[in-house]
Amino acid sequence: MNGIFLTAVFIAAMALMILSISKWKVHPFLAIIGVALLMAIAVGLPLDTIPTTLGKGFSSIFVSIGLVIIFGTIIGQILEKTGAALRLADTVLKILGPRHPQLAVMIIGWIVSIPVFCDSGFIIVNPIRRNLSRRTGVSSVSLTVALSAGLYAAHVLIPPTPGPVAAAGMVGLENNLLSVIGIGAAISVFTLLPTYFFAKKVGRKVKSADENGTGNAPAETYEQTIDSFGTLPSTAASLLPIIVPIVLMAAGSIASMSGAGSTFAGTLATFLGKPVIALICGTLFALIPLLRTGKASALYEITQESLKTAGPIIFITAAGSVLGQVIMDAGFVGFIQDNASVLSAAGIFFPFAVAAILKTAVGSSTVALTTTAGIMGMFDAGNSIMAALGYTSPLGAALVVMAIGAGAMTVSHANDSYFWVVTNFGGMTPEDGYRIQTVMSLIMGLSTITAVFLLSLILL
């Protein structure tokens, strides 16, 4: 089929999807599935094969990463409900002390958001931020930016947060999550470094409602927040659900690379290192803080809430996979391969640009992550856009996930729920939110894609 026609259909489909979600308020699942169906018809796929195409794309997500997303969400919910996330934050604060408050809350946010959504993480840690501002006299806005940035970086770059987990699975890295975690952690340093200086600078120019004396009195102090949880779990118990899956995946990778898989120990390490098994083990260790805080009876409710949270993510991810399958079957990849010399100039910036357009238009980082990853396809599939652009190795695919994450940061504004969480809880006006949260997310996105691009020049 004519490449110009395919390009026009693709652009029209993306525009229709964005309009459906952002302007007409259609749920992303319905919007993406509907656009995929219309695209399949428009490009002339045989009508009798379209249901198979849709089903193939949809089911692949449940086979690969559905359980990973569910168990990662359960871990995050347990850490949130038991106060374990607050314990981790308190531990970091004690280690760093009040001498480096921006750095302290940034690292706290980064750690908390690895298992917990950034929206919830900000609400959990906000009492610490307010208390630290009062104790040190440091600008409340400065600490708001630092906390928001730390949470945001982990939210889009580091599994087992569902967004990056889903993106990694959709490009074929469901068994290589450790590499995505490691690269995401390293990239986030470059993401947060310029933001740290931005946080220190902006605090001298913008004042929150609390600092101006126009805000409401804090509903809850840091101490009251801790007391509201009753008994907090220990630091070790709070950390194990995060550390254990990472250690198991590392051991599994080492066993696979060393050829020890033929021994019983190697076979066991490889089995435990599979992401779904590692996260099941992490969930078992998450029961420790649940038991120690006397909240074991809440496990049913926590699981139920986790499934409600994970469900929309899984289904939106599956819808993105359907769209990606249609794109592959429609011949888009062949067109890209025929014009690889032109598109190769975009390289790693191609997935970044697609994700940034989606993020800015629809507001959801998770939708931007999963939809873009679905469009890119599997790195080891010869008919995917990943292959057309030359990203055919696990390392290349991991860098593409980071590029998608960078785009999924760019930018946070009024159609993003996180924008309103940060603005409202940070005591800022919407206008200040644009000057601070939106600019911050732009800085983070651009610094991240710059780091990814430089790494791609060195490693690929």
C-alpha positions, -999 to 999 in steps of 0.1 A, spaced: 0 0 0 12 35 -7 34 49 20 20 83 19 -15 69 25 -3 48 54 14 78 70 -18 98 66 -39 71 82 -14 68 111 -15 106 117 -53 107 115 -56 77 138 -33 93 164 -52 126 162 -85 108 166 -73 89 196 -60 121 213 -92 140 206 -113 111 219 -94 109 252 -86 145 259 -116 164 244 -144 140 241 -135 122 274 -137 87 260 -120 61 282 -85 54 268 -93 17 265 -123 23 242 -105 51 224 -74 30 216 -94 -1 206 -118 19 185 -89 36 167 -72 3 161 -103 -12 146 -109 18 123 -72 18 113 -74 -19 104 -104 -13 82 -89 19 66 -57 2 56 -76 -26 40 -68 -56 63 -91 -85 53 -122 -83 74 -121 -119 84 -86 -115 98 -92 -84 119 -107 -102 149 -77 -124 150 -54 -94 148 -72 -77 177 -73 -108 198 -36 -116 192 -25 -81 203 -49 -82 233 -40 -116 246 -2 -111 244 -2 -87 273 -19 -112 296 6 -139 286 36 -117 292 32 -91 320 -4 -92 333 6 -109 365 37 -88 369 16 -56 369 -9 -71 394 17 -83 420 37 -51 416 5 -32 424 -2 -54 455 33 -47 469 28 -10 465 -6 -10 481 7 -30 511 36 -6 516 12 23 514 -15 9 537 9 -4 564 30 28 567 60 10 553 64 37 526 64 63 554 90 43 573 113 42 543 109 80 539 116 85 576 147 64 574 161 84 545 154 116 563 173 104 594 203 94 573 206 126 553 194 149 582 179 184 577 211 198 562 202 187 527 164 189 527 158 191 489 181 161 484 164 142 512 128 146 499 140 139 463 155 106 474 125 98 496 102 104 466 124 83 443 124 53 467 87 55 476 76 58 439 93 26 428 64 5 442 38 32 448 21 55 422 35 90 423 1 105 431 -3 84 462 34 88 470 31 126 471 1 124 495 20 99 517 52 119 520 37 154 520 35 157 558 73 150 559 78 177 533 58 203 553 74 193 586 109 196 571 101 230 556 90 243 590 120 227 608 146 240 584 130 272 571 136 260 535 111 271 509 80 249 508 79 253 470 115 242 467 107 210 487 75 204 467 95 205 434 122 181 448 96 157 461 75 158 429 106 152 408 118 122 428 84 106 426 80 113 389 113 99 379 108 65 394 72 65 383 81 65 346 115 49 345 118 21 371 99 -11 374 80 -25 392 59 6 388 32 -6 364 39 19 336 75 10 329 68 -27 336 41 -26 309 64 -7 285 92 -31 291 70 -62 285 55 -47 253 89 -43 237 100 -78 246 118 -73 279 94 -91 303 123 -115 312 149 -87 314 133 -63 339 165 -62 359 183 -44 330 154 -19 328 156 -13 366 193 -8 365 193 15 335 163 33 348 180 39 381 212 52 364 193 74 340 172 89 368 204 104 382 208 126 351 170 132 352 171 146 388 204 165 388 192 196 369 158 194 387 176 196 420 191 229 411 158 241 396 141 232 429 166 253 449 163 282 425 125 283 421 120 283 458 135 318 460 110 332 435 76 315 442 59 313 476 32 287 485 -1 296 502 13 284 535 43 307 532 21 337 522 -3 331 551 -32 326 528 -34 288 530 -53 266 553 -36 253 584 -21 218 578 -47 192 585 -21 168 598 14 172 611 42 147 603 39 132 638 2 129 635 5 111 602 29 86 618 6 81 648 -24 75 625 -7 43 613 -3 30 648 28 7 648 51 13 618 70 -17 604 107 -18 607 130 -4 580 141 -39 570 106 -52 568 96 -22 547 126 -26 523 125 -63 517 94 -63 494 114 -40 471 148 -55 474 139 -92 473 125 -92 437 155 -72 425 180 -96 441 161 -127 427 161 -112 392 198 -105 395 206 -140 407 185 -154 378 203 -133 353 237 -144 366 226 -180 365 214 -177 329 246 -159 317 270 -182 335 254 -214 321 246 -227 356 211 -234 346 219 -271 342 225 -275 379 197 -276 405 208 -243 421 210 -227 387 176 -239 377 161 -227 410 178 -193 406 165 -190 370 130 -199 382 130 -175 411 145 -148 388 116 -148 364 99 -114 370 65 -128 379 80 -153 404 103 -126 418 73 -103 424 53 -131 440 82 -136 464 82 -98 470 45 -100 477 51 -127 503 77 -106 520 52 -77 519 31 -98 543 57 -92 570 49 -55 575 12 -64 572 15 -89 600 37 -68 622 14 -39 621 -16 -60 629 -33 -53 596 -34 -89 583 -72 -88 582 -70 -59 556 -53 -82 531 -85 -90 513 -94 -53 509 -59 -44 499 -59 -71 472 -93 -60 460 -81 -24 458 -49 -35 440 -69 -54 414 -91 -24 408 -60 -3 403 -41 -28 382 -71 -37 360 -74 -4 340 -36 -4 335 -36 -39 322 -66 -33 299 -51 0 286 -18 -18 280 -36 -45 261 -54 -20 240 -20 -4 232 -8 -38 222 -38 -42 199 -29 -9 182 7 -21 178 -5 -54 163 -26 -35 137 3 -13 128 25 -43 122 -1 -62 102 -10 -31 81 25 -27 66 36 4 84 69 -13 93 77 -21 57 72 15 48 95 25 77 121 0 66 120 13 30 126 48 44 150 38 72 176 63 60 153 91 66 139 79 99 172 68 112 180 105 117 153 105 144 166 73 161 159 73 198 140 105 195 112 89 176 97 70 206 104 100 228 84 123 204 54 99 202 52 95 239 56 133 245 28 141 221 5 115 238 15 127 273 9 163 266 -24 156 249 -40 130 271 -23 137 305 -16 102 316 20 90 317 8 54 318 -12 58 287 17 75 270 41 47 281 19 18 271 5 32 238 40 42 226 55 8 235 26 -9 217 34 12 186 71 3 188 65 -35 191 89 -62 201 126 -58 196 130 -94 184 102 -92 159 113 -86 124 81 -67 115 82 -42 143 91 -5 143 118 -14 168 134 -36 141 129 -10 114 148 16 135 176 -9 144 168 -15 181 171 -53 179 190 -61 211 178 -62 248 201 -32 256 187 -12 227 151 -21 237 159 -10 273 171 24 260 139 27 240 119 22 272 139 50 288 132 72 258 95 64 260 97 72 298 113 106 290 85 114 266 59 103 292 72 130 315 69 158 289 49 176 301 26 176 331 -1 202 330 -38 207 337 -50 174 321 -27 154 344 -40 143 378 -5 145 392 -3 182 383 -33 188 405 -20 166 434 13 185 434 -4 219 430 -31 215 456 -11 197 483 19 220 476 -3 250 483 2 265 449 -21 282 424 -27 267 390 -7 295 375 22 286 398 17 250 389 24 258 352 55 278 362 68 250 384 53 215 378 50 220 340 85 235 336 99 209 360 85 180 339 99 197 307 134 199 323 131 162 334 120 150 300 147 168 280 175 159 304 164 123 304 162 120 266 196 137 264 211 111 287 195 83 268 208 96 235 243 99 249 242 64 263 229 51 230 260 66 212 283 48 237 265 15 242 249 7 208 
